[in-house]
Amino acid sequence: MDFVQHQLHDLGTLSLPEYSLGFPLLYNGSLRENRALKKSFSDFIAARTGRRRPLTPEYFRNYFTNTDFNTQYIFSYGRGLYEHLVVDSSHILPATIVFEAKDKLNATKVNPAYPYLTVLTANKPLRVFPYIKKYPHIYDHDNARNIFALGQDDAGRIWAGNYQSQLSIINPAKPEQPVVALKKQPYPFMNASLNHNGKMYFVGEYINGGLLQYDQQGNMRKLHPALSTTGYYLYLAPRNGNLYFASAAPGYPVFYCAAGELQKAFIHWKRLDSTVGINPPLGIRSITEDTLGRLWMGHPYKGFAVYDPAVQKGATYHTSNDETPIGFVSSLTDKKGTVWMGSDDHGLWYYNDYNKPATPQNIHQVSHPLLNTVKRITAMAIYKNWLVLGCYNRICLLNLDSFYQKKKTVLRYLNPQETAFTSFTEQNTMLVSKTDGSLWFSTSDMLYQWDISTWLQLPQYKVSLSGFLAHDSTRIALNPSKALQLNAGLSSFDLLFEYLSPDGLPRYTRTAMVRQGDRPVYSEPGMQSRFSYQNLNSGTYTFYAEVFEQDGSTSTYRYRFSIHQYIWQQSWFWVIISFLFLAPFLLWLNALRKKALQAKEISHLNVVSLSSQFRPHFILNALNAIGADLKDKPGAESLISRLGESINLIFNYTLQKKVYHPLKNEWTLVENVIQIHRIIYLPDLEVTYINKELLETYKAFDLPLGILEINVENALLHGLRNKQAPPYNLLLEINADANNLYFTITDNGIGMQRSMAISSYKKHGSGTRNINSILEILNRFNRDKIEIHYESDAAVGGTTVRIRIPLKYQYKY
C-alpha cells in the first residue's frame, strides 16, 4: 500500500524509519487505524508469549520482521526460533511454519511450484517446509537430544523420553504451549514404549529400572512384582494379547504376561529363554507377531529367533555361525501378514510365504540402491499403503500396492532438504498419530512431526539433468547422444551435473565411471553432484548417473567420452621406433643365425657320415663271419635271415638320413647280432635278461641307432669270442625311472684291456669310436645328456657297459 509524504507527517510520533519498519499495514490509506489487523497482531503475540501488551512500534519491531512487501512476516520466539506468517487486509494467517535460524533474517521467498519457504539470512539461505514440524526444545527449553522412547496416549499427546532421564509431553493441539516437561525421572529411558488401557509404559535403565507405568498426569509407578532389570523393547501381541518385555537379565530372556494383568496389583510373569529355544545374544531389540501367532524377535546384527506359542517351542539363528544372513533392529507385520525386518548394513528383508517354515532360508531382501547401502533401518511404521522406514540418514517409503500387485519396488523418500538431518534416526521411535495421521519420529537431536498426508498429495516432478565436464576454467556440456573427444593429456577433470526441476530440490543420485569392457561399479547414493577423476588412462568411457526421482522411479543418464592417446602411446609409433633401433641388432642376429645354421649343417653331415661308417661296419663284420665260418653250419639259413632283417632296418634309416630309431628296432638288431654270433662263434652262449618286459612299455622310445647293438656286439666279438673256454655269459638289464631309461650290458669275457691288445680289436674296433662321436654332437643340443660308462677289471676279466638315456632327449641339431 502506498503512502504519500504529507500523510506520514500526520502520524506525529512515528518517524519514517519507524513507520516503514513497524506499522506498514496498521493504517489504511486515510491513515485511519486498522483496528482489526492491529487486534490480530496483539492476539497473536499474547497467544505465543502468554502476555498482552500495547502494540507500540518498538514492541512490534521486537517480535516481527517484515520480509516481503508487507504481506509476509517472521515472528520471533527468541532463542533463534521463528514462525512464518502471512497477512491480509484484516488479520494474520499463521502458516504453521516454525523454524530455527542462528543468523539474522533478511528476506523470505515462497516457491510457487512447491510449498516451502526460502529464508535468506546473513550467513546462508534456509528452506522451511510447512508439512514438517520440528520440536528442538522439548527438554529444558533447550534441546531434543537422545529421544529413546516415543509413544502416544489416548488424548493424542506424544510422550518423549530420553536417555538423560527426561520425559516431556507434546500436545500438537495447543500450539501456543505444546510442550509440557515433567520433572526429571529416576531412570534413563530405553528404546521401548507402549500405550495400554489409558496408561503409558516405558522401560527404565539401571539394574533396578525395569518396566514403568505412567498415568495421564505423568505419575510413575513400578509394577509388582517388579522386573528389577532393564530391557530393550516392549510389544503387545495383537493376536494372543500378551505383553512381551525383552530384558537384559542374564541369558537375555523375554518376559511376558497377559496384557490384562498390567492393571492388577500382582503380575504373574513368564519367560522365554534357552529352555524353549530362545537364546538371543546380547538381547532382543524388536518383536513382531505374524498371522500364525509366531513371534519374530531380532538383534541388530547377532541374528534372530522365532517362537511358536502353539507348540511352545522356538529356534534361534546366529549370524556368527552363518545360520542367518541378518539380524534385525526394527520389525512389523502388515495387514497382509508380511513380516518386515530392518537390518544392520543389509537393508530391508521380509517373510510372507506361510507355506514354508519361518527360517532364514525363507526370508528375502528388497533390492534397491537406497536400501541396500543404508547403514541401519532403525524404525518402521505403516501409513495406509506405505511402509515408512527410518533409514539412518534418510526417511524412505515403500509402496505396498506396487510390491504386492506388481511385484515392483517403488521407493520414495523425504528429500534431504526437507528433513535437514543433523544426526541419525533413532531406534524404534516412529509412530503414526491416531488423531491426525501425522507421522512422528526422532533423530538423536530432534523430534519431527510429519504431515505425511499432505506430502503424499504434493506434485511430483522429475528432474532434467544437464551434465558438464570441467577442466581448469573450461566447462564443456555433455551430450548423451554424442561422445566427447578429449585430447591426450586431458585425463584429470571434474564431471558435474545440474538439476532442473520446478521444486528446486536435489535428488539422491548414484554414479559409475566405466571404461569400455568393464562392468559398472556404482557409488553409494548421495547428494553429490560433482565428481573428480585423476589420471585416467586413454580409452573410451561411459559415465552413468542414476537419479532417484521423487515419485519412486529411476532416471538413467549416460555420457560417453574418449581420451585420445599420446603419439608415443600409439602402437605404430613403437613399431617404427623399434625398427630403427632394432634393425642393426636384427641384422646381427640374422648373421649369427646363419652361422648357427651352418654349424648345424656341418654337425648333421658329421653325424650322417659317422652313422654311415657304422652301417658298413656291421655288415662287414657279418659278411666276414659268413665267409670264414659258414661252411657246413646247419644254422646258415637262420643266420642269413637275421642278417637280412638287420641290413633292411639299417638301410631304411640310411635313406631317411636319421641317426635314431625306436627301441623296438634297436632291440631287433641286438637279438639278431646275438643269434648270429651264437650260430657262428658261440654255440654255448648263455644270455640272461632282466626286466625285459619294459621293452613293451618303451618300444616306441627313440634312441641313437646302434647304441645298444654296438656294445652288445663288442661284448660278443671282443670279450666272449676271445675267451678260451666256457662259460660264455651275457647279461642284458633294462631299468627306468621318471626321467631316464637305463641299459646294462655285462659279459664275463677277457676284459677291455686284453681285448684291446688283440689284433681283431684293432682291426674291427671302430664302432665304439663312431657312436661316441655321434653322441658328442647330439649332446651339445641337450641339457640332459646321454651317458655311457665302461667298467672292466684286468685281473678278473669281464666288462660292464652302463648306458643312461633321458626320456626327453631331443635329436634336433
Number of C-alpha atoms within 10 A of each C-alpha: 9 7 13 8 9 8 12 14 12 10 14 8 9 15 12 13 8 14 16 13 17 22 19 17 20 19 17 15 13 8 13 10 14 16 14 14 19 19 16 16 20 17 17 19 22 14 14 15 12 11 10 13 10 8 16 11 14 11 12 18 17 13 15 22 20 22 17 15 9 17 15 23 22 22 23 21 16 10 12 12 15 19 17 23 19 15 18 12 12 16 17 21 14 15 13 15 19 22 22 18 17 11 13 12 20 15 18 21 14 15 13 10 13 16 16 18 18 16 21 19 16 11 12 11 16 18 17 24 20 19 19 22 19 19 20 18 17 22 22 11 11 10 14 24 21 22 29 24 27 26 24 22 20 15 11 16 20 20 22 26 30 23 18 17 18 24 24 21 23 20 17 15 10 9 12 15 14 15 21 14 18 15 11 13 15 14 20 19 32 25 25 27 27 20 16 16 11 12 18 21 23 27 30 28 23 16 13 14 22 25 25 19 21 16 13 14 9 17 9 17 12 17 18 15 11 15 20 20 18 23 32 23 24 25 19 21 19 13 12 13 13 16 21 24 27 26 27 21 17 9 15 20 22 26 20 20 18 17 18 13 14 19 13 11 9 12 18 13 18 13 17 20 16 16 10 16 17 24 23 24 17 16 25 30 25 28 28 23 25 25 17 12 16 22 19 26 28 30 24 24 21 22 27 32 24 22 22 18 13 9 9 11 16 21 17 22 25 21 14 12 10 10 15 18 18 28 28 30 26 30 28 23 21 17 11 11 16 16 21 26 32 30 27 22 17 22 24 26 19 18 22 18 13 13 7 11 11 20 16 18 12 14 20 14 16 17 14 13 17 21 22 17 17 21 15 27 32 26 27 27 24 20 17 12 14 17 18 24 24 28 27 20 20 20 20 22 22 20 19 21 15 15 14 11 8 10 10 13 18 18 26 21 22 16 17 17 14 16 18 14 16 11 14 18 28 24 27 26 26 25 23 20 19 14 11 11 15 19 21 24 24 30 24 18 19 23 25 18 19 22 17 17 15 12 15 11 8 11 14 16 17 20 21 13 15 15 22 18 18 18 15 8 5 9 13 12 14 20 15 16 9 10 15 19 12 16 13 15 14 16 17 14 17 15 19 18 18 14 17 15 15 15 17 13 16 22 24 20 22 22 23 17 21 17 19 13 8 9 10 15 12 15 14 16 20 16 13 14 18 14 14 12 11 10 10 14 16 19 13 18 21 19 18 19 22 18 24 25 20 21 15 17 13 16 15 13 17 17 19 21 19 19 19 19 16 12 11 10 12 11 9 11 13 13 11 11 12 11 13 11 10 13 12 11 12 12 11 12 12 12 12 12 12 12 12 13 13 12 13 15 13 13 16 20 13 15 24 17 14 19 27 17 15 22 18 13 16 21 16 13 14 19 14 11 15 17 10 9 14 18 10 7 12 11 14 16 11 14 23 16 13 18 20 14 15 22 17 12 15 25 14 11 15 15 8 8 16 17 21 17 18 15 20 17 19 24 16 16 26 20 15 21 23 20 20 23 19 17 20 20 17 18 12 13 20 13 12 12 12 12 11 13 10 14 15 10 9 15 14 13 16 21 23 21 24 27 20 23 21 23 22 26 21 22 28 26 21 23 26 28 19 17 18 10 10 13 13 20 18 23 16 18 16 17 15 16 9 7 11 15 17 15 16 20 20 22 24 22 29 24 25 22 16 15 23 14 10 12 10 13 17 11 8 16 18 14 23 15 11 20 22 15 15 22 17 14 16 22 17 11 14 16 10 16 18 19 14 15 10 12 12 19 13 12 9 11 17 23 24 21 19 16 19 17 20 20 18 13 20 16 15 9 18
